[in-house]
Amino acid sequence: MDLSIIVPALREPYLNRTVDSILKNSELKNIEVLVGVYHSELSDKIKNDPRVRVFEQSSTLGMRGTENIALDMARGKYIMKADAHCIFAPGFDKVMIEDCAEDWLMIPKRYSIDFITWDIKKNWPVVEYEYLAFPVPDSWGYTLRGAPWHERKAERADAKYDIDDLMIFQGSCWLANRKYFMNRVGYLDDRKETYGSFAMEQVEVGLKYWLGGGKIKLNKNTWYAHLHKTKNHYKSRLFSHRYKKFPGMDKMYTWTSKHWINNEEPNMIYKFKWLIDKFWPVPKWPENWQEVWKSYNL
């Protein structure tokens, strides 16, 4: 098996469009698409294709637990995770695998989806580089968020940067060597006292790569497009905020920031400061960021 593509589907109205795009645009001969759905959705029309394996998840698992089941099921040399509201470039899988070193986590450049045409939103910019924003207190707690790094994109537009170091990523699509991933990251931590069932996958996975001796790489030779949800999507109840916003979510975000900035993750090769120094100057990080962080007294 060449590639296992994991698609967590938490009541996703565009799941079949996503699976169709994967199957239509894959150029590998031997892939499997592992789709996790709720019991109530098992009878729904999910793409009938020998490459698609549907499994049931409970309502309490959340995205992290669903991905962990799929990681157990995966048979591919490589694994890929994709949100259930995406489209993909022709040959996306072959391009990434051919370019991917064993210890790399690979991220394709990202477009937004036009909700009406279900195609690339041509008037929105493509997202390439992202940075970890310095955590400041807000309603989400103290959060290590990813944000588009426009300056770095402009500075590294030359073709020699078509595969380039990436500080952090959004989380809706990534690809990795399965054996290395399981040794370096393993099953996602979904405990209530840590990340919880949903949040901060990109931070856990991304920092375990960078600080554990691997690398995150942006691949500009291919792309995917992701649905940017708007207020109208939530008002119409196509999607729900319930799994993103609930009591205690701020504590999970704050715990994540403390855990990594304070170097509490075991078995890392580098300290958190190493990553900041590697990409310095990082937007919105003060020169005295360590003193500012300490002043929070978390």
Backbone as CSV, one residue per row, in Angstrom:
resi,resn,N_x,N_y,N_z,CA_x,CA_y,CA_z,C_x,C_y,C_z
1,MET,0.850,-1.196,0.000,0.000,0.000,0.000,0.888,1.250,0.000
2,ASP,0.656,2.135,-0.969,1.477,3.346,-1.084,1.092,4.405,-0.063
3,LEU,-0.209,4.660,0.067,-0.653,5.810,0.843,-1.998,5.546,1.505
4,SER,-2.088,5.910,2.787,-3.357,5.895,3.522,-3.754,7.336,3.801
5,ILE,-4.935,7.724,3.315,-5.422,9.097,3.505,-6.522,9.078,4.550
6,ILE,-6.309,9.796,5.632,-7.235,9.830,6.769,-8.159,11.039,6.633
7,VAL,-9.456,10.790,6.660,-10.449,11.872,6.554,-11.405,11.776,7.732
8,PRO,-11.160,12.536,8.813,-12.129,12.566,9.914,-13.363,13.359,9.469
9,ALA,-14.534,12.787,9.627,-15.748,13.428,9.133,-16.730,13.601,10.275
10,LEU,-16.671,14.737,10.917,-17.530,15.012,12.060,-18.773,15.769,11.592
11,ARG,-19.755,15.011,11.094,-20.984,15.596,10.532,-20.625,16.595,9.430
12,GLU,-19.972,16.098,8.410,-19.452,16.934,7.338,-20.352,16.874,6.104
13,PRO,-20.946,18.000,5.688,-21.858,17.981,4.536,-21.151,17.807,3.194
14,TYR,-19.823,18.041,3.139,-19.107,17.972,1.867,-18.120,16.801,1.833
15,LEU,-18.388,15.799,2.631,-17.503,14.652,2.701,-17.339,13.977,1.341
16,ASN,-18.449,13.715,0.646,-18.355,13.011,-0.625,-17.621,13.818,-1.683
17,ARG,-17.774,15.116,-1.651,-17.031,15.951,-2.604,-15.532,15.838,-2.339
18,THR,-15.177,15.766,-1.068,-13.765,15.627,-0.708,-13.225,14.280,-1.171
19,VAL,-13.952,13.201,-0.867,-13.513,11.865,-1.272,-13.448,11.760,-2.787
20,ASP,-14.438,12.318,-3.488,-14.423,12.304,-4.955,-13.170,12.988,-5.492
21,SER,-12.811,14.119,-4.902,-11.638,14.857,-5.370,-10.361,14.061,-5.134
22,ILE,-10.277,13.387,-3.982,-9.105,12.544,-3.699,-8.981,11.449,-4.745
23,LEU,-10.073,10.715,-4.983,-10.037,9.574,-5.897,-9.808,10.016,-7.346
24,LYS,-10.400,11.118,-7.719,-10.261,11.614,-9.097,-8.850,12.076,-9.382
25,ASN,-8.200,12.689,-8.402,-6.917,13.348,-8.649,-5.703,12.549,-8.180
26,SER,-5.930,11.422,-7.526,-4.817,10.568,-7.118,-4.163,9.934,-8.354
27,GLU,-2.829,9.885,-8.344,-2.097,9.228,-9.428,-1.364,7.978,-8.944
28,LEU,-1.484,7.649,-7.675,-0.852,6.445,-7.155,-1.740,5.241,-7.420
29,LYS,-1.131,4.098,-7.653,-1.889,2.894,-7.989,-2.548,2.256,-6.778
30,ASN,-1.973,2.487,-5.605,-2.417,1.725,-4.434,-2.613,2.648,-3.239
31,ILE,-3.815,3.198,-3.101,-4.132,4.067,-1.972,-5.366,3.541,-1.254
32,GLU,-5.547,4.001,-0.026,-6.783,3.751,0.711,-7.205,5.063,1.357
33,VAL,-8.503,5.309,1.382,-9.063,6.493,2.018,-9.839,6.030,3.239
34,LEU,-9.374,6.402,4.409,-9.967,5.960,5.670,-10.880,7.057,6.194
35,VAL,-12.173,6.813,6.135,-13.169,7.826,6.477,-13.851,7.450,7.785
36,GLY,-13.719,8.306,8.786,-14.371,8.075,10.072,-15.645,8.875,10.195
37,VAL,-16.767,8.199,10.426,-18.068,8.871,10.513,-18.804,8.419,11.765
38,TYR,-19.807,9.204,12.172,-20.667,8.825,13.284,-21.602,7.700,12.858
39,HIS,-22.097,6.956,13.847,-23.010,5.844,13.574,-24.225,6.310,12.771
40,SER,-24.746,7.483,13.096,-25.945,7.977,12.417,-25.698,8.264,10.943
41,GLU,-24.429,8.367,10.543,-24.101,8.683,9.150,-23.702,7.455,8.345
42,LEU,-23.641,6.293,8.992,-23.171,5.099,8.299,-24.094,4.710,7.146
43,SER,-25.377,5.034,7.268,-26.327,4.675,6.225,-26.366,5.714,5.104
44,ASP,-25.709,6.842,5.310,-25.680,7.872,4.277,-24.863,7.380,3.079
45,LYS,-25.032,8.035,1.964,-24.336,7.629,0.750,-22.889,8.131,0.778
46,ILE,-21.994,7.244,1.157,-20.574,7.538,1.129,-19.990,6.808,-0.069
47,LYS,-19.073,7.440,-0.733,-18.524,6.939,-1.991,-18.257,5.434,-1.951
48,ASN,-18.876,4.715,-2.874,-18.685,3.265,-2.977,-17.526,2.995,-3.922
49,ASP,-16.379,2.716,-3.348,-15.158,2.511,-4.134,-14.267,1.575,-3.334
50,PRO,-13.610,0.616,-3.964,-12.772,-0.320,-3.207,-11.623,0.354,-2.470
51,ARG,-11.283,1.575,-2.854,-10.210,2.295,-2.174,-10.679,2.984,-0.903
52,VAL,-11.982,3.023,-0.672,-12.542,3.747,0.476,-12.905,2.757,1.577
53,ARG,-12.405,2.995,2.770,-12.728,2.176,3.942,-13.385,3.085,4.977
54,VAL,-14.658,2.815,5.267,-15.423,3.633,6.211,-15.445,2.937,7.566
55,PHE,-15.201,3.702,8.616,-15.271,3.138,9.958,-16.085,4.054,10.862
56,GLU,-16.639,3.454,11.892,-17.519,4.191,12.803,-16.717,4.796,13.950
57,GLN,-17.072,6.012,14.293,-16.510,6.668,15.470,-17.655,7.034,16.408
58,SER,-17.379,7.064,17.692,-18.408,7.462,18.649,-18.476,8.972,18.727
59,SER,-19.555,9.473,19.292,-19.746,10.924,19.380,-18.787,11.571,20.371
60,THR,-18.096,10.778,21.180,-17.202,11.344,22.194,-15.737,11.356,21.747
61,LEU,-15.441,10.715,20.621,-14.041,10.604,20.208,-13.437,11.936,19.778
62,GLY,-14.164,12.684,18.967,-13.610,13.899,18.415,-12.611,13.597,17.312
63,MET,-12.029,14.671,16.766,-11.138,14.517,15.623,-9.884,13.725,15.970
64,ARG,-9.288,14.008,17.134,-8.051,13.326,17.507,-8.257,11.815,17.670
65,GLY,-9.303,11.439,18.359,-9.573,10.026,18.549,-9.881,9.319,17.242
66,THR,-10.585,10.010,16.351,-10.884,9.447,15.037,-9.609,9.215,14.245
67,GLU,-8.705,10.184,14.278,-7.426,10.014,13.582,-6.629,8.857,14.168
68,ASN,-6.714,8.674,15.482,-5.972,7.575,16.105,-6.473,6.210,15.642
69,ILE,-7.798,6.073,15.493,-8.341,4.821,14.950,-7.791,4.590,13.550
70,ALA,-7.796,5.640,12.740,-7.312,5.513,11.366,-5.817,5.198,11.324
71,LEU,-5.047,5.774,12.231,-3.618,5.459,12.290,-3.407,3.974,12.577
72,ASP,-4.286,3.394,13.381,-4.230,1.956,13.662,-4.569,1.132,12.425
73,MET,-5.503,1.626,11.616,-5.964,0.913,10.434,-5.012,1.053,9.242
74,ALA,-4.252,2.137,9.217,-3.485,2.500,8.027,-2.471,1.428,7.644
75,ARG,-2.399,1.166,6.337,-1.470,0.168,5.804,-0.440,0.772,4.860
76,GLY,-0.566,2.066,4.566,0.304,2.692,3.587,1.705,2.977,4.106
77,LYS,2.662,3.034,3.201,4.012,3.464,3.555,3.978,4.920,4.002
78,TYR,3.070,5.685,3.389,2.865,7.085,3.761,1.445,7.263,4.284
79,ILE,1.278,8.264,5.137,-0.050,8.640,5.611,-0.285,10.108,5.294
80,MET,-1.539,10.411,5.081,-1.929,11.797,4.824,-3.217,12.057,5.584
81,LYS,-3.341,13.248,6.137,-4.592,13.646,6.792,-5.202,14.791,6.002
82,ALA,-6.511,14.758,5.789,-7.202,15.839,5.095,-8.531,16.112,5.770
83,ASP,-8.881,17.377,5.900,-10.217,17.742,6.365,-11.250,17.288,5.342
84,ALA,-12.487,17.163,5.787,-13.551,16.618,4.938,-14.271,17.686,4.134
85,HIS,-13.611,18.806,3.869,-14.172,19.856,3.014,-13.026,20.480,2.210
86,CYS,-12.407,19.626,1.369,-11.235,20.023,0.597,-11.329,19.503,-0.839
87,ILE,-10.537,20.112,-1.726,-10.305,19.593,-3.071,-8.800,19.576,-3.303
88,PHE,-8.365,18.793,-4.309,-6.945,18.522,-4.462,-6.495,18.669,-5.909
89,ALA,-5.213,18.998,-6.069,-4.629,19.150,-7.394,-4.439,17.791,-8.056
90,PRO,-4.464,17.728,-9.387,-4.149,16.476,-10.072,-2.751,15.976,-9.674
91,GLY,-2.670,14.717,-9.297,-1.393,14.135,-8.938,-0.811,14.609,-7.627
92,PHE,-1.645,15.172,-6.763,-1.175,15.723,-5.489,-0.387,14.709,-4.680
93,ASP,-0.862,13.456,-4.657,-0.248,12.440,-3.810,1.112,11.998,-4.353
94,LYS,1.205,11.806,-5.650,2.465,11.382,-6.260,3.527,12.461,-6.102
95,VAL,3.151,13.714,-6.317,4.104,14.820,-6.183,4.666,14.874,-4.771
96,MET,3.802,14.800,-3.769,4.274,14.929,-2.399,5.150,13.757,-1.972
97,ILE,4.744,12.551,-2.342,5.521,11.382,-1.943,6.892,11.382,-2.610
98,GLU,6.940,11.744,-3.878,8.228,11.773,-4.578,9.167,12.821,-4.001
99,ASP,8.608,13.878,-3.411,9.421,14.961,-2.858,9.721,14.794,-1.370
100,CYS,9.111,13.809,-0.711,9.112,13.759,0.755,10.239,12.880,1.297
101,ALA,11.157,13.484,2.075,12.190,12.727,2.772,11.567,12.002,3.963
102,GLU,12.267,11.019,4.488,11.714,10.172,5.540,11.295,10.966,6.770
103,ASP,12.084,11.972,7.151,11.815,12.704,8.385,11.117,14.041,8.156
104,TRP,10.458,14.165,7.007,9.730,15.392,6.700,8.232,15.209,6.920
105,LEU,7.596,16.269,7.393,6.146,16.415,7.375,5.855,17.396,6.248
106,MET,5.121,16.963,5.228,4.978,17.774,4.018,3.597,18.409,3.938
107,ILE,3.600,19.708,3.606,2.368,20.508,3.528,2.264,21.128,2.144
108,PRO,1.209,20.861,1.379,1.041,21.532,0.080,0.553,22.963,0.283
109,LYS,0.803,23.822,-0.706,0.260,25.174,-0.612,-1.268,25.103,-0.625
110,ARG,-1.913,26.124,-0.059,-3.354,26.046,0.212,-4.133,27.189,-0.425
111,TYR,-5.143,26.824,-1.196,-6.122,27.774,-1.703,-7.384,27.704,-0.849
112,SER,-8.287,28.623,-1.074,-9.618,28.570,-0.476,-10.621,28.110,-1.524
113,ILE,-11.687,27.462,-1.057,-12.721,26.959,-1.958,-13.815,27.995,-2.153
114,ASP,-14.219,28.180,-3.398,-15.396,28.980,-3.705,-16.622,28.137,-3.383
115,PHE,-17.427,28.599,-2.442,-18.561,27.822,-1.946,-19.575,27.517,-3.039
116,ILE,-19.727,28.404,-4.007,-20.738,28.233,-5.062,-20.255,27.263,-6.139
117,THR,-19.044,27.464,-6.634,-18.539,26.650,-7.741,-17.824,25.388,-7.265
118,TRP,-17.496,25.330,-6.000,-16.689,24.257,-5.410,-15.393,24.068,-6.209
119,ASP,-14.745,25.199,-6.428,-13.455,25.245,-7.114,-12.585,26.253,-6.370
120,ILE,-11.367,26.437,-6.822,-10.479,27.411,-6.184,-11.106,28.797,-6.210
121,LYS,-11.038,29.489,-5.097,-11.514,30.870,-5.016,-10.412,31.758,-5.594
122,LYS,-10.614,32.210,-6.824,-9.542,32.853,-7.570,-9.170,34.238,-7.051
123,ASN,-10.063,34.893,-6.322,-9.752,36.229,-5.823,-9.165,36.211,-4.416
124,TRP,-8.874,35.015,-3.894,-8.227,34.903,-2.586,-6.792,34.449,-2.778
125,PRO,-5.869,34.964,-1.983,-4.463,34.579,-2.147,-4.201,33.154,-1.689
126,VAL,-3.229,32.515,-2.314,-2.800,31.188,-1.887,-1.967,31.332,-0.619
127,VAL,-2.191,30.447,0.334,-1.437,30.468,1.584,-0.254,29.510,1.452
128,GLU,0.933,30.032,1.709,2.135,29.205,1.668,2.770,29.146,3.052
129,TYR,3.473,30.191,3.432,4.177,30.186,4.711,3.265,30.626,5.849
130,GLU,3.466,30.016,7.008,2.776,30.432,8.222,3.774,30.488,9.372
131,TYR,3.446,31.295,10.368,4.297,31.403,11.550,3.464,31.157,12.795
132,LEU,4.129,30.799,13.873,3.471,30.686,15.172,3.378,32.074,15.788
133,ALA,2.168,32.527,16.032,1.995,33.843,16.642,2.293,33.768,18.135
134,PHE,2.876,34.830,18.665,3.175,34.874,20.099,1.867,34.838,20.886
135,PRO,1.774,33.989,21.908,0.513,33.869,22.648,0.225,35.099,23.500
136,VAL,-0.921,35.695,23.262,-1.394,36.818,24.069,-2.765,36.445,24.619
137,PRO,-3.125,36.954,25.781,-4.402,36.545,26.390,-5.604,37.066,25.622
138,ASP,-6.550,36.173,25.379,-7.840,36.545,24.799,-8.869,35.519,25.254
139,SER,-10.031,35.490,24.619,-11.094,34.585,25.056,-10.741,33.112,24.844
140,TRP,-9.706,32.842,24.043,-9.264,31.480,23.795,-8.140,31.079,24.742
141,GLY,-7.749,31.945,25.628,-6.618,31.672,26.500,-5.343,32.220,25.896
142,TYR,-4.228,31.564,26.150,-2.929,31.938,25.579,-2.620,30.904,24.495
143,THR,-2.699,31.333,23.232,-2.717,30.364,22.140,-1.545,30.550,21.195
144,LEU,-0.847,29.438,20.895,0.159,29.402,19.836,-0.563,29.165,18.512
145,ARG,-1.039,30.233,17.904,-1.793,30.115,16.658,-0.874,30.213,15.448
146,GLY,-1.261,29.547,14.385,-0.604,29.758,13.106,-1.237,30.929,12.379
147,ALA,-0.425,31.687,11.656,-0.925,32.838,10.897,-0.154,32.940,9.588
148,PRO,-0.805,33.396,8.493,-0.107,33.536,7.209,1.083,34.496,7.323
149,TRP,2.206,34.087,6.725,3.448,34.868,6.798,3.695,35.471,5.418
150,HIS,3.047,36.610,5.161,3.072,37.219,3.836,4.470,37.697,3.449
151,GLU,5.200,38.222,4.425,6.534,38.745,4.122,7.462,37.622,3.647
152,ARG,7.404,36.487,4.320,8.269,35.363,3.942,7.877,34.825,2.569
153,LYS,6.598,34.816,2.270,6.142,34.378,0.950,6.737,35.267,-0.140
154,ALA,6.736,36.576,0.069,7.287,37.501,-0.925,8.799,37.353,-1.053
155,GLU,9.464,37.135,0.067,10.927,37.029,0.066,11.416,35.739,-0.589
156,ARG,10.592,34.697,-0.572,11.037,33.379,-1.024,10.190,32.891,-2.204
157,ALA,9.970,33.814,-3.144,9.159,33.501,-4.323,9.968,32.793,-5.407
158,ASP,11.282,32.790,-5.299,12.143,32.139,-6.290,11.875,30.632,-6.333
159,ALA,12.046,30.045,-7.509,11.778,28.618,-7.683,12.670,27.739,-6.807
160,LYS,13.813,28.244,-6.368,14.682,27.441,-5.508,14.047,27.171,-4.150
161,TYR,12.980,27.906,-3.827,12.249,27.700,-2.583,10.940,26.931,-2.798
162,ASP,10.828,26.212,-3.913,9.586,25.477,-4.171,9.330,24.399,-3.114
163,ILE,10.394,23.887,-2.520,10.284,23.042,-1.329,11.106,23.730,-0.259
164,ASP,10.451,24.133,0.823,11.107,25.048,1.754,10.676,24.756,3.197
165,ASP,11.524,25.182,4.136,11.190,25.042,5.551,9.932,25.832,5.886
166,LEU,9.077,25.233,6.684,7.812,25.841,7.090,7.720,25.792,8.606
167,MET,7.510,26.937,9.228,7.502,26.982,10.686,6.339,26.197,11.276
168,ILE,5.152,26.419,10.732,3.942,25.763,11.234,2.933,25.738,10.097
169,PHE,1.842,25.032,10.264,0.852,24.859,9.208,-0.536,24.927,9.816
170,GLN,-1.556,24.953,8.965,-2.928,25.129,9.442,-3.505,23.864,10.057
171,GLY,-3.182,22.707,9.492,-3.664,21.452,10.051,-4.660,20.706,9.190
172,SER,-5.153,21.326,8.103,-6.194,20.666,7.311,-5.650,19.682,6.293
173,CYS,-4.327,19.663,6.066,-3.737,18.679,5.166,-2.250,18.539,5.458
174,TRP,-1.793,17.301,5.639,-0.369,17.013,5.777,-0.084,15.596,5.316
175,LEU,1.179,15.326,4.977,1.592,14.000,4.533,2.921,13.644,5.192
176,ALA,3.101,12.357,5.526,4.315,11.934,6.220,4.610,10.468,5.951
177,ASN,5.863,10.079,6.118,6.240,8.675,6.161,5.608,8.055,7.402
178,ARG,4.831,6.997,7.239,4.048,6.467,8.363,4.933,5.943,9.495
179,LYS,5.975,5.203,9.159,6.834,4.638,10.195,7.508,5.735,11.008
180,TYR,8.019,6.749,10.320,8.670,7.843,11.035,7.656,8.599,11.891
181,PHE,6.475,8.849,11.332,5.430,9.569,12.071,5.079,8.845,13.357
182,MET,4.880,7.540,13.277,4.480,6.791,14.464,5.598,6.729,15.498
183,ASN,6.846,6.738,15.051,7.962,6.762,15.996,8.166,8.137,16.617
184,ARG,7.958,9.176,15.823,8.242,10.541,16.282,7.033,11.188,16.969
185,VAL,5.845,10.974,16.420,4.615,11.585,16.957,3.759,10.538,17.649
186,GLY,3.458,9.452,16.941,2.602,8.413,17.494,1.141,8.823,17.499
187,TYR,0.356,8.167,18.332,-1.064,8.518,18.448,-1.200,9.901,19.068
188,LEU,-2.184,10.652,18.590,-2.399,12.003,19.091,-2.913,11.960,20.528
189,ASP,-2.436,12.886,21.319,-2.827,12.988,22.725,-4.208,13.633,22.800
190,ASP,-5.207,12.874,23.214,-6.575,13.411,23.259,-7.135,13.454,24.677
191,ARG,-6.259,13.532,25.656,-6.726,13.597,27.041,-7.375,14.952,27.343
192,LYS,-8.354,14.950,28.238,-9.057,16.181,28.595,-8.135,17.182,29.272
193,GLU,-7.142,16.684,29.994,-6.263,17.594,30.730,-5.134,18.150,29.863
194,THR,-5.066,17.729,28.578,-4.021,18.244,27.694,-4.665,18.973,26.513
195,TYR,-4.588,18.385,25.318,-5.122,19.047,24.128,-6.633,18.882,23.977
196,GLY,-7.205,17.910,24.654,-8.615,17.619,24.457,-8.840,16.819,23.189
197,SER,-10.076,16.729,22.746,-10.427,15.857,21.629,-10.267,16.511,20.265
198,PHE,-10.023,17.819,20.236,-10.028,18.507,18.939,-8.814,19.393,18.695
199,ALA,-8.427,20.204,19.670,-7.587,21.374,19.407,-6.119,21.066,19.175
200,MET,-5.462,21.967,18.435,-4.008,22.128,18.371,-3.261,20.922,17.805
201,GLU,-3.876,20.217,16.891,-3.187,19.104,16.234,-1.908,19.578,15.548
202,GLN,-1.985,20.726,14.858,-0.826,21.196,14.113,0.346,21.541,15.026
203,VAL,0.051,21.995,16.244,1.129,22.320,17.180,1.766,21.043,17.710
204,GLU,0.948,20.087,18.148,1.514,18.838,18.649,2.347,18.136,17.581
205,VAL,1.772,17.958,16.398,2.480,17.238,15.341,3.674,18.046,14.845
206,GLY,3.440,19.318,14.560,4.494,20.149,13.989,5.699,20.315,14.894
207,LEU,5.464,20.556,16.179,6.582,20.766,17.089,7.280,19.458,17.445
208,LYS,6.554,18.349,17.417,7.230,17.069,17.608,8.168,16.775,16.438
209,TYR,7.821,17.267,15.262,8.747,17.141,14.139,9.935,18.075,14.310
210,TRP,9.709,19.371,14.393,10.827,20.314,14.444,11.735,20.074,15.657
211,LEU,11.165,19.983,16.828,11.983,19.888,18.041,12.487,18.469,18.283
212,GLY,11.917,17.503,17.568,12.359,16.115,17.699,13.374,15.699,16.660
213,GLY,13.787,16.625,15.804,14.820,16.326,14.826,14.328,16.194,13.400
214,GLY,13.011,16.242,13.175,12.462,16.210,11.824,12.292,17.616,11.274
215,LYS,11.576,17.726,10.165,11.361,19.027,9.541,9.936,19.100,8.988
216,ILE,9.389,20.317,8.968,8.154,20.579,8.245,8.542,21.257,6.940
217,LYS,8.032,20.756,5.831,8.373,21.302,4.526,7.121,21.727,3.765
218,LEU,7.170,22.938,3.228,6.154,23.428,2.313,6.492,22.931,0.908
219,ASN,5.498,22.375,0.208,5.692,21.931,-1.166,4.811,22.783,-2.079
220,LYS,5.452,23.683,-2.841,4.722,24.578,-3.732,4.423,23.935,-5.082
221,ASN,4.884,22.695,-5.277,4.677,22.019,-6.558,3.296,21.400,-6.685
222,THR,2.531,21.443,-5.608,1.157,20.953,-5.656,0.319,21.767,-4.680
223,TRP,-0.976,21.507,-4.652,-1.863,22.318,-3.823,-3.091,21.512,-3.396
224,TYR,-3.762,22.066,-2.410,-5.118,21.648,-2.082,-5.898,22.913,-1.778
225,ALA,-7.206,22.822,-1.746,-8.048,23.966,-1.394,-8.959,23.557,-0.246
226,HIS,-9.144,24.476,0.665,-9.867,24.204,1.912,-11.024,25.183,2.029
227,LEU,-12.163,24.711,2.504,-13.323,25.578,2.682,-13.120,26.482,3.884
228,HIS,-13.088,27.789,3.648,-13.021,28.761,4.727,-14.451,29.017,5.208
229,LYS,-14.767,28.521,6.380,-16.136,28.620,6.887,-16.443,30.061,7.304
230,THR,-17.645,30.498,6.985,-18.087,31.847,7.312,-19.216,31.789,8.351
231,LYS,-19.638,32.948,8.806,-20.748,33.011,9.754,-22.013,32.401,9.166
232,ASN,-22.184,32.571,7.852,-23.377,32.010,7.206,-23.405,30.491,7.263
233,HIS,-22.238,29.859,7.175,-22.182,28.404,7.282,-22.666,27.934,8.647
234,TYR,-22.299,28.683,9.678,-22.702,28.307,11.033,-24.167,28.684,11.297
235,LYS,-24.583,29.840,10.779,-25.976,30.253,10.973,-26.945,29.289,10.281
236,SER,-26.552,28.786,9.131,-27.406,27.854,8.403,-27.305,26.430,8.952
237,ARG,-26.422,26.249,9.922,-26.209,24.968,10.598,-25.629,23.888,9.684
238,LEU,-24.965,24.328,8.613,-24.195,23.370,7.822,-23.050,22.812,8.662
239,PHE,-22.488,23.697,9.496,-21.424,23.312,10.411,-21.777,23.787,11.807
240,SER,-21.123,23.210,12.795,-21.362,23.569,14.182,-20.074,24.040,14.841
241,HIS,-20.198,25.034,15.717,-19.074,25.502,16.516,-18.914,24.690,17.795
242,ARG,-19.845,23.758,18.033,-19.932,23.124,19.344,-18.637,22.420,19.738
243,TYR,-18.000,21.752,18.759,-16.802,21.003,19.103,-15.571,21.904,19.203
244,LYS,-15.703,23.168,18.746,-14.588,24.107,18.834,-14.690,25.003,20.056
245,LYS,-15.901,25.289,20.488,-16.107,26.214,21.595,-16.933,25.538,22.681
246,PHE,-16.294,25.264,23.787,-17.009,24.697,24.920,-16.246,25.064,26.180
247,PRO,-16.888,24.989,27.354,-16.206,25.371,28.593,-14.893,24.617,28.780
248,GLY,-13.847,25.360,29.088,-12.556,24.743,29.319,-11.636,24.742,28.119
249,MET,-12.134,25.187,26.949,-11.296,25.198,25.756,-10.094,26.118,25.937
250,ASP,-10.310,27.237,26.611,-9.203,28.180,26.828,-8.084,27.528,27.642
251,LYS,-8.444,26.640,28.573,-7.431,25.962,29.379,-6.592,25.017,28.516
252,MET,-7.224,24.392,27.521,-6.485,23.488,26.634,-5.489,24.263,25.778
253,TYR,-5.921,25.415,25.255,-5.017,26.231,24.463,-3.866,26.756,25.323
254,THR,-4.181,27.201,26.521,-3.140,27.709,27.416,-2.183,26.598,27.812
255,TRP,-2.736,25.410,28.119,-1.875,24.277,28.468,-0.895,23.985,27.335
256,THR,-1.375,24.022,26.090,-0.521,23.735,24.939,0.638,24.719,24.862
257,SER,0.346,25.994,25.023,1.406,27.013,24.972,2.417,26.799,26.085
258,LYS,1.942,26.576,27.301,2.847,26.340,28.428,3.699,25.100,28.193
259,HIS,3.057,24.052,27.733,3.739,22.772,27.547,4.937,22.915,26.621
260,TRP,4.757,23.633,25.522,5.824,23.727,24.531,6.822,24.836,24.843
261,ILE,6.342,26.000,25.212,7.272,27.106,25.482,8.129,26.801,26.707
262,ASN,7.564,26.091,27.670,8.319,25.729,28.881,9.102,24.433,28.731
263,ASN,9.140,23.883,27.523,9.949,22.686,27.223,9.578,21.487,28.103
264,GLU,8.267,21.238,28.219,7.788,20.134,29.046,7.582,18.839,28.253
265,GLU,7.683,18.892,26.934,7.530,17.690,26.126,8.788,16.838,26.237
266,PRO,8.662,15.565,26.631,9.854,14.714,26.789,10.442,14.293,25.445
267,ASN,11.699,13.907,25.492,12.400,13.291,24.358,12.556,14.207,23.154
268,MET,12.634,15.516,23.387,12.907,16.438,22.304,14.411,16.704,22.211
269,ILE,14.882,16.926,21.005,16.294,17.222,20.778,16.588,18.694,21.024
270,TYR,15.654,19.545,20.636,15.846,20.991,20.736,14.860,21.602,21.727
271,LYS,15.245,22.734,22.292,14.356,23.535,23.113,13.471,24.394,22.207
272,PHE,12.375,24.900,22.766,11.449,25.714,21.982,12.154,26.938,21.392
273,LYS,13.034,27.543,22.139,13.748,28.738,21.669,14.502,28.475,20.370
274,TRP,14.970,27.244,20.177,15.686,26.892,18.953,14.830,27.190,17.723
275,LEU,13.537,26.860,17.784,12.648,27.074,16.644,12.460,28.567,16.382
276,ILE,12.286,29.345,17.449,12.129,30.797,17.271,13.398,31.380,16.668
277,ASP,14.546,30.961,17.151,15.821,31.455,16.618,15.999,31.062,15.155
278,LYS,15.572,29.850,14.798,15.726,29.363,13.425,14.981,30.251,12.433
279,PHE,13.803,30.721,12.808,12.978,31.506,11.890,13.004,33.013,12.201
280,TRP,13.836,33.417,13.116,13.883,34.831,13.528,14.334,35.730,12.367
281,PRO,13.711,36.944,12.268,12.655,37.494,13.116,11.275,36.948,12.741
282,VAL,10.498,36.622,13.765,9.165,36.084,13.578,8.155,37.206,13.841
283,PRO,7.191,37.428,12.943,6.216,38.504,13.148,5.540,38.444,14.515
284,LYS,5.431,39.602,15.139,4.685,39.811,16.392,5.354,39.183,17.624
285,TRP,6.571,38.670,17.456,7.309,38.183,18.619,8.220,39.299,19.103
286,PRO,8.039,39.773,20.339,8.910,40.841,20.842,10.332,40.322,21.049
287,GLU,11.300,41.228,20.976,12.699,40.856,21.198,12.867,40.166,22.553
288,ASN,12.146,40.647,23.540,12.251,40.081,24.898,11.120,39.093,25.189
289,TRP,10.796,38.271,24.219,9.625,37.410,24.338,9.702,36.471,25.533
290,GLN,10.893,36.038,25.914,11.010,35.143,27.060,10.609,35.840,28.358
291,GLU,11.011,37.120,28.487,10.622,37.894,29.675,9.124,38.173,29.686
292,VAL,8.576,38.487,28.502,7.131,38.727,28.413,6.364,37.458,28.791
293,TRP,6.820,36.333,28.289,6.163,35.068,28.612,6.210,34.795,30.113
294,LYS,7.347,34.999,30.729,7.487,34.777,32.173,6.589,35.697,32.978
295,SER,6.370,36.899,32.442,5.552,37.887,33.176,4.090,37.474,33.277
296,TYR,3.656,36.539,32.444,2.270,36.064,32.513,2.019,35.261,33.784
297,ASN,3.086,34.685,34.368,2.968,33.913,35.604,1.935,32.792,35.491
298,LEU,2.009,32.060,34.408,1.036,30.974,34.165,1.447,29.714,34.930
